[in-house]
């Protein structure tokens, strides 16, 4: 939970949702997908799928590069 919390704290807050709520996770996943896709845009490399990013959230196993991208954005 600590890694997910560190990532979630970097993402915009949603009024009425708190870390751990299904809706908050969904919002964070949507935001992460957008930011990672933006990072990959114009690189010629295929970004990770939405399903992959969802798995990172639910299993709390984010790769270090993804954490760096989210922290930078």
Gaussian input, Z-matrix of N, CA and C with variables (Angstrom, degrees):
# hf/3-21g

backbone

0 1
 N
 C     1     B1
 C     2     B2     1     A1
 N     3     B3     2     A2     1     D1
 C     4     B4     3     A3     2     D2
 C     5     B5     4     A4     3     D3
 N     6     B6     5     A5     4     D4
 C     7     B7     6     A6     5     D5
 C     8     B8     7     A7     6     D6
 N     9     B9     8     A8     7     D7
 C    10    B10     9     A9     8     D8
 C    11    B11    10    A10     9     D9
 N    12    B12    11    A11    10    D10
 C    13    B13    12    A12    11    D11
 C    14    B14    13    A13    12    D12
 N    15    B15    14    A14    13    D13
 C    16    B16    15    A15    14    D14
 C    17    B17    16    A16    15    D15
 N    18    B18    17    A17    16    D16
 C    19    B19    18    A18    17    D17
 C    20    B20    19    A19    18    D18
 N    21    B21    20    A20    19    D19
 C    22    B22    21    A21    20    D20
 C    23    B23    22    A22    21    D21
 N    24    B24    23    A23    22    D22
 C    25    B25    24    A24    23    D23
 C    26    B26    25    A25    24    D24
 N    27    B27    26    A26    25    D25
 C    28    B28    27    A27    26    D26
 C    29    B29    28    A28    27    D27
 N    30    B30    29    A29    28    D28
 C    31    B31    30    A30    29    D29
 C    32    B32    31    A31    30    D30
 N    33    B33    32    A32    31    D31
 C    34    B34    33    A33    32    D32
 C    35    B35    34    A34    33    D33
 N    36    B36    35    A35    34    D34
 C    37    B37    36    A36    35    D35
 C    38    B38    37    A37    36    D36
 N    39    B39    38    A38    37    D37
 C    40    B40    39    A39    38    D38
 C    41    B41    40    A40    39    D39
 N    42    B42    41    A41    40    D40
 C    43    B43    42    A42    41    D41
 C    44    B44    43    A43    42    D42
 N    45    B45    44    A44    43    D43
 C    46    B46    45    A45    44    D44
 C    47    B47    46    A46    45    D45
 N    48    B48    47    A47    46    D46
 C    49    B49    48    A48    47    D47
 C    50    B50    49    A49    48    D48
 N    51    B51    50    A50    49    D49
 C    52    B52    51    A51    50    D50
 C    53    B53    52    A52    51    D51
 N    54    B54    53    A53    52    D52
 C    55    B55    54    A54    53    D53
 C    56    B56    55    A55    54    D54
 N    57    B57    56    A56    55    D55
 C    58    B58    57    A57    56    D56
 C    59    B59    58    A58    57    D57
 N    60    B60    59    A59    58    D58
 C    61    B61    60    A60    59    D59
 C    62    B62    61    A61    60    D60
 N    63    B63    62    A62    61    D61
 C    64    B64    63    A63    62    D62
 C    65    B65    64    A64    63    D63
 N    66    B66    65    A65    64    D64
 C    67    B67    66    A66    65    D65
 C    68    B68    67    A67    66    D66
 N    69    B69    68    A68    67    D67
 C    70    B70    69    A69    68    D68
 C    71    B71    70    A70    69    D69
 N    72    B72    71    A71    70    D70
 C    73    B73    72    A72    71    D71
 C    74    B74    73    A73    72    D72
 N    75    B75    74    A74    73    D73
 C    76    B76    75    A75    74    D74
 C    77    B77    76    A76    75    D75
 N    78    B78    77    A77    76    D76
 C    79    B79    78    A78    77    D77
 C    80    B80    79    A79    78    D78
 N    81    B81    80    A80    79    D79
 C    82    B82    81    A81    80    D80
 C    83    B83    82    A82    81    D81
 N    84    B84    83    A83    82    D82
 C    85    B85    84    A84    83    D83
 C    86    B86    85    A85    84    D84
 N    87    B87    86    A86    85    D85
 C    88    B88    87    A87    86    D86
 C    89    B89    88    A88    87    D87
 N    90    B90    89    A89    88    D88
 C    91    B91    90    A90    89    D89
 C    92    B92    91    A91    90    D90
 N    93    B93    92    A92    91    D91
 C    94    B94    93    A93    92    D92
 C    95    B95    94    A94    93    D93
 N    96    B96    95    A95    94    D94
 C    97    B97    96    A96    95    D95
 C    98    B98    97    A97    96    D96
 N    99    B99    98    A98    97    D97
 C   100   B100    99    A99    98    D98
 C   101   B101   100   A100    99    D99
 N   102   B102   101   A101   100   D100
 C   103   B103   102   A102   101   D101
 C   104   B104   103   A103   102   D102
 N   105   B105   104   A104   103   D103
 C   106   B106   105   A105   104   D104
 C   107   B107   106   A106   105   D105
 N   108   B108   107   A107   106   D106
 C   109   B109   108   A108   107   D107
 C   110   B110   109   A109   108   D108
 N   111   B111   110   A110   109   D109
 C   112   B112   111   A111   110   D110
 C   113   B113   112   A112   111   D111
 N   114   B114   113   A113   112   D112
 C   115   B115   114   A114   113   D113
 C   116   B116   115   A115   114   D114
 N   117   B117   116   A116   115   D115
 C   118   B118   117   A117   116   D116
 C   119   B119   118   A118   117   D117
 N   120   B120   119   A119   118   D118
 C   121   B121   120   A120   119   D119
 C   122   B122   121   A121   120   D120
 N   123   B123   122   A122   121   D121
 C   124   B124   123   A123   122   D122
 C   125   B125   124   A124   123   D123
 N   126   B126   125   A125   124   D124
 C   127   B127   126   A126   125   D125
 C   128   B128   127   A127   126   D126
 N   129   B129   128   A128   127   D127
 C   130   B130   129   A129   128   D128
 C   131   B131   130   A130   129   D129
 N   132   B132   131   A131   130   D130
 C   133   B133   132   A132   131   D131
 C   134   B134   133   A133   132   D132
 N   135   B135   134   A134   133   D133
 C   136   B136   135   A135   134   D134
 C   137   B137   136   A136   135   D135
 N   138   B138   137   A137   136   D136
 C   139   B139   138   A138   137   D137
 C   140   B140   139   A139   138   D138
 N   141   B141   140   A140   139   D139
 C   142   B142   141   A141   140   D140
 C   143   B143   142   A142   141   D141
 N   144   B144   143   A143   142   D142
 C   145   B145   144   A144   143   D143
 C   146   B146   145   A145   144   D144
 N   147   B147   146   A146   145   D145
 C   148   B148   147   A147   146   D146
 C   149   B149   148   A148   147   D147
 N   150   B150   149   A149   148   D148
 C   151   B151   150   A150   149   D149
 C   152   B152   151   A151   150   D150
 N   153   B153   152   A152   151   D151
 C   154   B154   153   A153   152   D152
 C   155   B155   154   A154   153   D153
 N   156   B156   155   A155   154   D154
 C   157   B157   156   A156   155   D155
 C   158   B158   157   A157   156   D156
 N   159   B159   158   A158   157   D157
 C   160   B160   159   A159   158   D158
 C   161   B161   160   A160   159   D159
 N   162   B162   161   A161   160   D160
 C   163   B163   162   A162   161   D161
 C   164   B164   163   A163   162   D162
 N   165   B165   164   A164   163   D163
 C   166   B166   165   A165   164   D164
 C   167   B167   166   A166   165   D165
 N   168   B168   167   A167   166   D166
 C   169   B169   168   A168   167   D167
 C   170   B170   169   A169   168   D168
 N   171   B171   170   A170   169   D169
 C   172   B172   171   A171   170   D170
 C   173   B173   172   A172   171   D171
 N   174   B174   173   A173   172   D172
 C   175   B175   174   A174   173   D173
 C   176   B176   175   A175   174   D174
 N   177   B177   176   A176   175   D175
 C   178   B178   177   A177   176   D176
 C   179   B179   178   A178   177   D177
 N   180   B180   179   A179   178   D178
 C   181   B181   180   A180   179   D179
 C   182   B182   181   A181   180   D180
 N   183   B183   182   A182   181   D181
 C   184   B184   183   A183   182   D182
 C   185   B185   184   A184   183   D183
 N   186   B186   185   A185   184   D184
 C   187   B187   186   A186   185   D185
 C   188   B188   187   A187   186   D186
 N   189   B189   188   A188   187   D187
 C   190   B190   189   A189   188   D188
 C   191   B191   190   A190   189   D189
 N   192   B192   191   A191   190   D190
 C   193   B193   192   A192   191   D191
 C   194   B194   193   A193   192   D192
 N   195   B195   194   A194   193   D193
 C   196   B196   195   A195   194   D194
 C   197   B197   196   A196   195   D195
 N   198   B198   197   A197   196   D196
 C   199   B199   198   A198   197   D197
 C   200   B200   199   A199   198   D198
 N   201   B201   200   A200   199   D199
 C   202   B202   201   A201   200   D200
 C   203   B203   202   A202   201   D201
 N   204   B204   203   A203   202   D202
 C   205   B205   204   A204   203   D203
 C   206   B206   205   A205   204   D204
 N   207   B207   206   A206   205   D205
 C   208   B208   207   A207   206   D206
 C   209   B209   208   A208   207   D207
 N   210   B210   209   A209   208   D208
 C   211   B211   210   A210   209   D209
 C   212   B212   211   A211   210   D210
 N   213   B213   212   A212   211   D211
 C   214   B214   213   A213   212   D212
 C   215   B215   214   A214   213   D213
 N   216   B216   215   A215   214   D214
 C   217   B217   216   A216   215   D215
 C   218   B218   217   A217   216   D216

   B1=1.4501
   B2=1.5250
   B3=1.3152
   B4=1.4604
   B5=1.5244
   B6=1.3321
   B7=1.4712
   B8=1.5174
   B9=1.3194
   B10=1.4615
   B11=1.5212
   B12=1.3179
   B13=1.4550
   B14=1.5211
   B15=1.3191
   B16=1.4619
   B17=1.5217
   B18=1.3194
   B19=1.4654
   B20=1.5199
   B21=1.3188
   B22=1.4597
   B23=1.5229
   B24=1.3255
   B25=1.4580
   B26=1.5158
   B27=1.3221
   B28=1.4581
   B29=1.5201
   B30=1.3104
   B31=1.4520
   B32=1.5245
   B33=1.3315
   B34=1.4621
   B35=1.5281
   B36=1.2974
   B37=1.4615
   B38=1.5275
   B39=1.2991
   B40=1.4542
   B41=1.5186
   B42=1.3025
   B43=1.4606
   B44=1.5241
   B45=1.3061
   B46=1.4490
   B47=1.5149
   B48=1.3282
   B49=1.4604
   B50=1.5138
   B51=1.3138
   B52=1.4534
   B53=1.5251
   B54=1.3186
   B55=1.4550
   B56=1.5252
   B57=1.3077
   B58=1.4540
   B59=1.5181
   B60=1.3365
   B61=1.4564
   B62=1.5209
   B63=1.3308
   B64=1.4673
   B65=1.5247
   B66=1.3008
   B67=1.4598
   B68=1.5149
   B69=1.3210
   B70=1.4627
   B71=1.5247
   B72=1.3297
   B73=1.4676
   B74=1.5205
   B75=1.3179
   B76=1.4589
   B77=1.5226
   B78=1.3492
   B79=1.4539
   B80=1.5302
   B81=1.3277
   B82=1.4647
   B83=1.5261
   B84=1.3308
   B85=1.4610
   B86=1.5225
   B87=1.3262
   B88=1.4656
   B89=1.5231
   B90=1.3283
   B91=1.4636
   B92=1.5263
   B93=1.3263
   B94=1.4683
   B95=1.5265
   B96=1.3215
   B97=1.4706
   B98=1.5190
   B99=1.3173
   B100=1.4666
   B101=1.5282
   B102=1.3090
   B103=1.4671
   B104=1.5278
   B105=1.3139
   B106=1.4647
   B107=1.5283
   B108=1.3405
   B109=1.4724
   B110=1.5266
   B111=1.3366
   B112=1.4615
   B113=1.5242
   B114=1.3349
   B115=1.4585
   B116=1.5287
   B117=1.3253
   B118=1.4621
   B119=1.5204
   B120=1.3312
   B121=1.4644
   B122=1.5253
   B123=1.2909
   B124=1.4658
   B125=1.5309
   B126=1.3401
   B127=1.4664
   B128=1.5272
   B129=1.3312
   B130=1.4511
   B131=1.5196
   B132=1.3277
   B133=1.4644
   B134=1.5239
   B135=1.3213
   B136=1.4584
   B137=1.5332
   B138=1.3331
   B139=1.4721
   B140=1.5221
   B141=1.3278
   B142=1.4694
   B143=1.5295
   B144=1.3028
   B145=1.4617
   B146=1.5216
   B147=1.3147
   B148=1.4677
   B149=1.5363
   B150=1.3210
   B151=1.4724
   B152=1.5249
   B153=1.3221
   B154=1.4643
   B155=1.5231
   B156=1.3246
   B157=1.4648
   B158=1.5271
   B159=1.3266
   B160=1.4677
   B161=1.5293
   B162=1.3302
   B163=1.4658
   B164=1.5254
   B165=1.3403
   B166=1.4672
   B167=1.5193
   B168=1.3422
   B169=1.4585
   B170=1.5164
   B171=1.3226
   B172=1.4587
   B173=1.5225
   B174=1.3194
   B175=1.4682
   B176=1.5344
   B177=1.3467
   B178=1.4687
   B179=1.5248
   B180=1.3104
   B181=1.4669
   B182=1.5234
   B183=1.3270
   B184=1.4594
   B185=1.5199
   B186=1.3295
   B187=1.4635
   B188=1.5360
   B189=1.3068
   B190=1.4579
   B191=1.5281
   B192=1.3308
   B193=1.4638
   B194=1.5174
   B195=1.3438
   B196=1.4684
   B197=1.5248
   B198=1.3097
   B199=1.4728
   B200=1.5279
   B201=1.3245
   B202=1.4689
   B203=1.5256
   B204=1.3352
   B205=1.4694
   B206=1.5252
   B207=1.3302
   B208=1.4588
   B209=1.5302
   B210=1.3114
   B211=1.4587
   B212=1.5225
   B213=1.3204
   B214=1.4630
   B215=1.5232
   B216=1.3308
   B217=1.4738
   B218=1.5150
   A1=111.30
   A2=118.29
   A3=121.59
   A4=111.56
   A5=117.78
   A6=119.41
   A7=110.79
   A8=117.21
   A9=120.11
   A10=110.20
   A11=116.75
   A12=120.00
   A13=110.55
   A14=117.39
   A15=120.94
   A16=110.65
   A17=116.81
   A18=120.71
   A19=110.28
   A20=116.62
   A21=120.88
   A22=111.73
   A23=117.38
   A24=120.03
   A25=111.51
   A26=117.42
   A27=121.30
   A28=111.89
   A29=117.57
   A30=121.77
   A31=109.53
   A32=116.52
   A33=119.59
   A34=111.74
   A35=115.44
   A36=120.88
   A37=109.92
   A38=115.91
   A39=121.81
   A40=107.21
   A41=115.87
   A42=119.87
   A43=110.24
   A44=115.53
   A45=121.28
   A46=114.63
   A47=118.73
   A48=121.93
   A49=109.04
   A50=116.17
   A51=120.40
   A52=109.82
   A53=115.34
   A54=120.79
   A55=109.85
   A56=115.85
   A57=120.99
   A58=112.53
   A59=117.46
   A60=120.47
   A61=109.35
   A62=116.38
   A63=120.44
   A64=110.25
   A65=117.72
   A66=121.32
   A67=112.61
   A68=116.99
   A69=120.41
   A70=110.05
   A71=116.03
   A72=119.34
   A73=109.98
   A74=116.83
   A75=121.28
   A76=110.37
   A77=116.27
   A78=120.26
   A79=110.42
   A80=116.85
   A81=121.27
   A82=111.41
   A83=116.18
   A84=120.13
   A85=109.79
   A86=117.35
   A87=120.80
   A88=111.01
   A89=115.90
   A90=120.73
   A91=110.80
   A92=116.62
   A93=120.64
   A94=110.95
   A95=117.30
   A96=121.30
   A97=109.45
   A98=117.09
   A99=120.88
   A100=110.94
   A101=117.50
   A102=120.66
   A103=111.86
   A104=117.25
   A105=120.05
   A106=110.30
   A107=117.35
   A108=120.19
   A109=110.58
   A110=117.50
   A111=120.68
   A112=110.69
   A113=116.53
   A114=121.10
   A115=111.36
   A116=116.39
   A117=121.63
   A118=113.56
   A119=116.85
   A120=120.58
   A121=109.90
   A122=117.17
   A123=124.98
   A124=113.94
   A125=118.16
   A126=119.45
   A127=111.43
   A128=116.14
   A129=120.21
   A130=112.55
   A131=116.17
   A132=121.62
   A133=108.25
   A134=115.74
   A135=121.25
   A136=109.81
   A137=118.35
   A138=120.15
   A139=111.00
   A140=116.66
   A141=119.13
   A142=109.95
   A143=115.78
   A144=119.61
   A145=110.54
   A146=114.91
   A147=120.37
   A148=110.05
   A149=116.09
   A150=121.07
   A151=110.54
   A152=117.41
   A153=121.42
   A154=110.68
   A155=116.35
   A156=120.46
   A157=110.41
   A158=117.65
   A159=121.30
   A160=110.57
   A161=115.99
   A162=120.49
   A163=110.53
   A164=117.17
   A165=120.22
   A166=110.45
   A167=117.07
   A168=120.48
   A169=111.81
   A170=116.34
   A171=119.53
   A172=113.33
   A173=117.15
   A174=120.12
   A175=111.74
   A176=115.26
   A177=121.80
   A178=111.64
   A179=115.57
   A180=121.21
   A181=109.47
   A182=115.47
   A183=120.74
   A184=109.62
   A185=117.33
   A186=118.89
   A187=109.08
   A188=116.43
   A189=121.04
   A190=112.22
   A191=117.41
   A192=119.39
   A193=111.25
   A194=117.61
   A195=121.04
   A196=110.36
   A197=116.38
   A198=120.10
   A199=109.47
   A200=116.72
   A201=120.67
   A202=110.66
   A203=117.91
   A204=121.25
   A205=110.05
   A206=117.20
   A207=120.49
   A208=111.15
   A209=117.32
   A210=120.09
   A211=111.15
   A212=116.71
   A213=121.08
   A214=112.42
   A215=116.43
   A216=119.43
   A217=112.22
   D1=-27.63
   D2=-176.16
   D3=-64.15
   D4=-43.76
   D5=179.52
   D6=-66.25
   D7=-41.82
   D8=178.84
   D9=-63.75
   D10=-40.38
   D11=179.51
   D12=-63.48
   D13=-41.20
   D14=178.92
   D15=-61.92
   D16=-39.52
   D17=178.25
   D18=-70.91
   D19=-47.09
   D20=-177.26
   D21=-61.30
   D22=-33.47
   D23=179.66
   D24=-67.52
   D25=-23.08
   D26=177.77
   D27=-81.95
   D28=-16.92
   D29=-178.66
   D30=-89.79
   D31=155.01
   D32=-179.41
   D33=-56.77
   D34=144.78
   D35=178.86
   D36=-82.20
   D37=147.51
   D38=177.72
   D39=-113.66
   D40=125.63
   D41=-178.09
   D42=-62.90
   D43=130.51
   D44=177.15
   D45=88.93
   D46=-7.84
   D47=177.96
   D48=-113.75
   D49=142.02
   D50=178.11
   D51=-124.26
   D52=159.49
   D53=179.37
   D54=-52.82
   D55=130.92
   D56=-179.00
   D57=105.41
   D58=-26.78
   D59=176.51
   D60=-66.54
   D61=144.89
   D62=178.16
   D63=-58.61
   D64=-43.29
   D65=-179.29
   D66=-63.82
   D67=-35.38
   D68=179.34
   D69=-68.75
   D70=-42.76
   D71=177.50
   D72=-61.13
   D73=-43.20
   D74=-179.67
   D75=-61.05
   D76=-43.55
   D77=178.01
   D78=-61.83
   D79=-45.13
   D80=-178.99
   D81=-63.92
   D82=-39.34
   D83=177.83
   D84=-63.20
   D85=-46.63
   D86=178.83
   D87=-58.40
   D88=-44.00
   D89=-179.29
   D90=-66.19
   D91=-42.48
   D92=179.29
   D93=-64.05
   D94=-42.16
   D95=178.35
   D96=-59.39
   D97=-46.15
   D98=-179.84
   D99=-61.93
   D100=-47.21
   D101=-176.75
   D102=-67.74
   D103=-38.76
   D104=178.60
   D105=-69.52
   D106=-40.33
   D107=176.56
   D108=-63.31
   D109=-39.99
   D110=176.77
   D111=-61.84
   D112=-40.02
   D113=179.09
   D114=-61.98
   D115=-39.64
   D116=-177.53
   D117=-80.99
   D118=-16.77
   D119=-177.25
   D120=-56.96
   D121=137.47
   D122=178.22
   D123=68.16
   D124=13.59
   D125=177.44
   D126=-95.90
   D127=-19.36
   D128=-176.69
   D129=82.41
   D130=3.89
   D131=179.71
   D132=-108.62
   D133=138.79
   D134=179.85
   D135=-73.78
   D136=126.20
   D137=178.22
   D138=-71.74
   D139=163.10
   D140=175.49
   D141=-60.88
   D142=150.91
   D143=179.57
   D144=-72.12
   D145=161.66
   D146=176.53
   D147=-58.21
   D148=-40.63
   D149=-179.87
   D150=-60.23
   D151=-40.11
   D152=178.04
   D153=-63.12
   D154=-45.41
   D155=-179.55
   D156=-65.05
   D157=-39.81
   D158=175.72
   D159=-59.18
   D160=-42.76
   D161=179.15
   D162=-60.95
   D163=-40.28
   D164=177.76
   D165=-57.81
   D166=-42.79
   D167=-179.31
   D168=-67.33
   D169=-48.12
   D170=-173.88
   D171=-73.77
   D172=-29.93
   D173=177.54
   D174=-96.55
   D175=-4.47
   D176=179.35
   D177=55.23
   D178=44.57
   D179=179.12
   D180=-128.29
   D181=70.62
   D182=177.42
   D183=-79.30
   D184=136.14
   D185=172.81
   D186=-69.55
   D187=151.74
   D188=-177.88
   D189=-58.34
   D190=-38.35
   D191=-179.10
   D192=-63.67
   D193=-36.81
   D194=-179.82
   D195=-67.81
   D196=-39.19
   D197=176.77
   D198=-62.08
   D199=-42.39
   D200=179.08
   D201=-62.66
   D202=-42.55
   D203=179.66
   D204=-62.82
   D205=-45.21
   D206=-178.16
   D207=-68.52
   D208=-36.73
   D209=178.18
   D210=-67.49
   D211=-34.73
   D212=-177.72
   D213=-76.63
   D214=-30.34
   D215=-175.44
   D216=-81.08

